[in-house]
Amino acid sequence: MTKTLDAIETQDQLPESTSVVIIGGGIVGVTAALTLAERNIPVVLLEKGHIAGEQSSRNLGWVRKTNRHFDDVPLAVEADRLWSEMPNRIGQDVGYKQAGIMFLAKTQAQLAMHESWLKSVESLELGSKILSAKEISQKVPGGQGHWEGGIFTASDGRAEPSIAVPAMAKAAQKKGAILIQHCAVRTLSMSAGKVSGVVTEKGEIRCDRVLLAGGAWSRRFLGNLGVSLPTLPLICSVFRTKPMEGPTDIAVGGPDFSFRKHKDGGFIITQRGKLDAPITLDHLLIGRRYMDQLRTQRSFLNISFGRHFIKDLALARRWGANKVSPFEKIRTLDPNFNANLNQDAFNNLCNAWPAFEKAELEEAWAGVIDVTPDSNPVIDHVQKIPGLTVATGFSGHGFGTGPAAGELAADLVSNATPLIDPSPYRFDRL
């Protein structure tokens, strides 16, 4: 986990009742709590560990529309607006900057994919542009890579994960939301066939509605309730350099590296072409749903079988309200980073832009990503459990859309007019 994550103080005492309980203190849960508090809807957010301890502080901080699925772009457009408004909304800077994002293509086939995406979103007028190799050199000077071209969106940008979500959480508290850390929700209480509360390790809270925004834990929580949510884990390794003179303020994604500038002048770097994929029991249970992805993305996956399988197998999949839950046994998913992948990313980046050869390592970390079969999230009511809504499965690109996803989830929970058409995120598509 990045050592720059801002900690926040929250209360310990559970209220007896509220209108909405949110499970999960990542960016989606926190922005949903902020939105509900601003609407004067009583809300309690419960986090088993600490706010933004998992994906929401471990990601790259990219805020992008480029290369998203067509149906996911409207949410990203709304997120741009919400990110730009966030400092005034919460009274604190979140590191948001529209410095642009560029994706590079080494081959004609890669460039054709960018061209195809751009054509598919023409009607949305995003301002994205195909770049020639010369234009890439003009925007990011000093390079020695050989590129067929690339794609650039000036209105894309970045925010700082380590400060953004804690700042939003503090604002939510000031506006009336109750946030409680180190309090795992074990299960739901049901009355007359619908949600009537939650059972936590510290006691019960009565409520009318629950929003599950549990990230990689959502599948296990729902499974205990008899609901199957198809998500599988991947691990992304990341590192940050010390402050240095870099070639650009633009975030750049190459086929086998990516980088973006950190607020302190360093750079966040990862191996964009490879993710660790440790096999778990869920791969055996639902892996067939991912066959299309596996056929097209096998080269991106560093598949392994070993200790992750054993550790996952040791965690309960069914438990009662009076039993210690898996969420109390593992408060924070904190995988070891893959030093080989980080070194590979660094070598590839230095070959492309030698300016990075002088970079010094500041820190490295890894995070677990929950991936759905189509790599898009679920933001929907759970039909089998009236009163329960889920917002999860963001597949590694949820930080950028987080403020909009949280608001959309808050809309669904409170029966308000939705921010955008939520149908692309319906549960039953998976």
N, C-alpha and C positions, 0 to 999 in steps of 0.2 A: 504494500500500500504506500502511496506517496506520502512522504513525511510532511508535506506542506498542507495537509488537510486541516482546515479550521475546525476546532471542537466547539460544541455549543452546550450550554446548560439547559436541562429540561427538568420538569417536576417528576417526582417519584410516586405520588399518591394517585391512585385510580379514582376517577369520578364514578359515581354509581350508575349514571346514565348519560347518554348523549344522543344526537340525531344520527350522525354518521361516524363509523370507526374505519380508519384507514390502516391497513396492514402493510408496513414497509416504508422506510424512511429514505428512499432514493429520490431522484429528481421528479418522477411522476407522482409518487405519493405526496411529496412535500408541496409541489405546485398545485395539486388537487386540494390539499389542506389550505393553502394560501387562498385559492379561489373561493372555496366554501366559506372561509372566515370572512372574506371581503363581502360575501353575500349574507352575512349574519346567520349562517347555518351552523349550529353547534357541531363541532368535529373534534375527534380525538385521533391522533396518529400514534401508532404503537410500532416501535422498532426493536427487534430482538437484540441488536448490537448497538452501533452508534450511527447517527445520521450520515448518510452518504458513504458508508464504510465499504461498500462493495463496488458494483459497476459504476455508480455515479461519481466516484472520485478517481477511478482507475482508467477511464477512457482517454481518448486523445484530445477531447475538447473541440472536435470539429462540429460546426453548425452548417450543414450543407443541404442543398437541394439536388446538386449534381449527382447523376447516376442512381437516384432513388427510383423505385418502381413508380410508374405513372400515378397509381392510386394513392401513393404515399406523399406525393409532392404537395397537395393542398395543405396537409398538416405541417409540412416543412415551411411553406410560405407563411402560414399563421405564426409559426414558431419564430421566424425572422422578426416579425412585428413585435411579438412578446419579448424576445430578447432585447430588442432595441429600447423597449419601454421599461425594462426591468429595473435599471438604476433609479429612475424616478418613482417607480412603483414601490420599491422596498427601501429606498434611501441608502443604497450601497452599490458600489461598483462590482460587477461580476466578471470583469475582464472581457466583455463582449466587444468584438471589433470585426467589421466587415472588410477584411483585408483580401478576400478572394480565396478560392480553392482551385487548384489545377491538378488534373490527372494526366499522366503521361502514357504514351503508347510506344513500345519498342518495335512492334510489328504492324503490318497493314491490317491483320485480323483484329488486333486490339484497337486500332484506330477506327475500324469499321464499327466496332461495338459502341464507341463514343458517338459516332455519326448517327447510328441507328437510334440511340437513346435521344439525341438532340432532336431528331425528326419526330420522335414519338411525343415530345412535350412542346412542340412548336406552338400549339394553341395556348399554352400557359404563359408565354412571353417572359421567360426567366432571364433573358439576356445572356445566356450561355453561348460560347463561341468556340469553334474548332480552331486550334492554333497550328501553325506550321512550325517546323524545327527552328527556323529563324526567329519567330515570334516568342518561342519558349526561351531562347537565349537572351532576347531583349528583356523579358520579364524577370528572368532569373539568371543573371549574368555569371560568368565564370565556370560554366558547366563544360564537361567533357563527354557527356553521354551522347549516344546516337539515337535520336528519336524520330519516329515517323511522323509524329505530331502529338497533339493532346487536346484537351478540352478545358475551358476556363470559365468560371462564373464569378464575376466581380462582387456580386451581392452575397456570396457565401462568406463564411468567416469562422470565428472561433470564440470560445469563452473558457474560463478557467474552472474546471471541475472541482478543484480543491477549495475554492472559495464560494462558488456560485450557490450550490445547494445549501450549505450551512447558512449563508446569508438569507436565502429564501426562507429557510426554516425559522430563523430568528424573526423575520418579518411576519411570518404566519402566527407566531406566538404573540407578537405585539398586537396583531389584529384579532386575537381571540381564540385561535386554535390552541388546543392542548396537545403537547408533544411529550411522549414518554419514551425514553431510551432504556435499553437493557430489560425489555419486557416482551417476551415472546407470546404471541397468540397461539394457543394450542389447537383450538377448534371453534366452531360456531355453536351458538344456542339456537334452537328452533322451537317455535310455538305456532300451532295452527298451520303448519306446513310452510312457514316462512321464517326468515332470519329474525331473531329477537334479541341477539346479543353475541358477545364473544367471551370465550373462556381463556384467560391468560394465566401465566405462571404465578401471577400475583393476585388473581381473583377474577371476578366477572364484571363486565360492563354491559348494561342493557342499551340497545340501540335499535333503530328501525332499518338501517341499511349498512352494508359493509362493502368497502372497496379493497380488493386484494391487488396490491402493487408490489408483490414479493420477489420480482426478478427471477433468478435461477431457482428460488425456493417455491415458486408458485405451483409447479407441477406436483411436488410432494404434498403440499398443503391440500390441494384439490383432490389428489388421489385418496387421501384419508377420508374425504367426503364422498367418495365414489364417482368422482368426475375425472375423466382423462383429458389432460391438456398435453398435447404433443410438443415437448421441447427437449432438446439435448444440449449438453454443455460443451463449450469450447473454451480454450484458455489462450488469451492474448498476452504476450510479453512486451514490455515497454521500457524505455529508459529515457532519462533526461540529462542533458549536458549542463555544465556550468555556463554562466553568461559568456557569450562569445560574439564575434562579428560574423554574422551569417550573410548569405547571398540575397535574402528576400524576406519580406513580411508575409508573403503569400504562403498558404499551406499547400504542400506538394505531395501528391501520391504517385509514386512510381510503381511498376509491376512488382518490385521486390524490396521496397522501402517506402516510408512516408516520413515527413517531418512537418512540424509547425512551430512557430515561435512561442515561447513561454513568456509570461508577464515579466520575469526577471531578466530576460535577454538570452536565456538558454534556449534549447530546442527539445521538443518531445519527439522521439523517434521510435519506429517499430518496423518489423518485417511484414510488410503488407501482403506478401505472397505466401505466408505460411502461418497456420495456427495449430496449436497442440490439441489433439482430439483423443483424450484418454477414454478408453472403453468403460462404460458402466452398465449396470443391469438394464437401464432404460434403452441402451442401444440394441439390446437383444429383444426387448419388448416392443419397441415401436420403430426400430431402424428401417423397416421396409417402407415407411412413409417418406423416407429421405433418399430413396434410390435415385430419383431424378437429380437431386443436388449432388449426390455422390458421383454420378456419372460425369457431371460437368465440372465439379470442383475437387476431384480426388487429389489433384496435385497441390492443392492448398492445405491439405490436412496431414499433420504429423501424427498418425494413428499409433497408439500404444496400448498395451494391456499389462496391468500390474497392480500397483498399490492403490490407485484410484478406484479400481473395481472392488477391491477388498474393503476399503474405507466406506465406499458407497453402500456395499452390501450390509455393512454393520449398522447402518442407520435404519430405524424403523420406517415402515411404509404404512402401518396401521397402528394407531394408539388411541387411548381414551382421554377424556378431558382431565382425568386425575393422574395421568401418567406424564413423566418427563418427555417432552417432544424432541425431535431432531434439532429444532431451532434453538433449544437450550444447550444442546451438546456442542453445536458449532455456531457460535454467535456471528462469526464473520468468515466468509470464504476468502482465504488468503493463500492462494497457491504460490509455489516457488516459481520465479521467473526462469525462462529458458535462456541461459547465458549464450548458448550457441546461436539461437535465433537472433538475439540482440546483436551479437558480433557480426553475424551475416548481414543484418540490416545496415550496420555501421560500415562494413566493407563496401557494400553495394552503393551506399550513399556517397562515400568518399570517392569511389570510382566515377560517379556522376558529377559530383561537385567537390573538388579537392579542398575547398575552404574548410570542410568539416574535419580534415585530417588533424587539425589542431584542437579539436574538441576534447574536453575532459569530462569524465563521467561524474555526475552529481548523485544520481540514485537510479535504481531499477526496481520494477515491480511487475506483477501480473494480475489479471482479473478473469473471472469466469463469466462467459457470455451465454445466455440462454437463447437458443436458436429454434425457430419454428420451421416446419417443412417448406414454407415459401418465403422465409426470412422477413416476414412482416408481423407486427404485433397483433395481439388480441385486445380489443377495447370494447367490451360488450357485457351485457347482462348474462348471467348463467341461468338458463331457462330451467334447469333441474332444481335450482335453489333460489326461489324468489327472495329478493332483497340483497342478493350478492352480485356484485359487478367486478370484473377483472380488467386490469390494464397491465399487460405483461408480455413477455416474448419479443422484446424489441431487437433481438438478434444482432446486437453490437452497434446499432445506429440510433439508439434512443435518447442519448444525451442531447443531441441537436434539436430534436423535436419535443424534448421533455416538457417544456412549459405549455406547449399546445396540447400534448397528450394528456397532461395533468388536468388542463382545463376541460378538455373533451370528456375525460372520465368524471370530473365533477359535474358536468352537464348531465351525463347519463344518470349518475347517482341521485341528483336532485330533480330529475325530470324537467330540466330546462331545455330550451332550444339548443341543439348541439352546435358547437363551433363550426364544424364541417359535417358533411355526410359521413356517418360512422360505418356505413355498410361494408366498406373494404376491410374493416377490422373485425367483422363478426366471427364469433366462436365457431359456428357450424361450417365454415368454409374449409377447416382443417380436417 
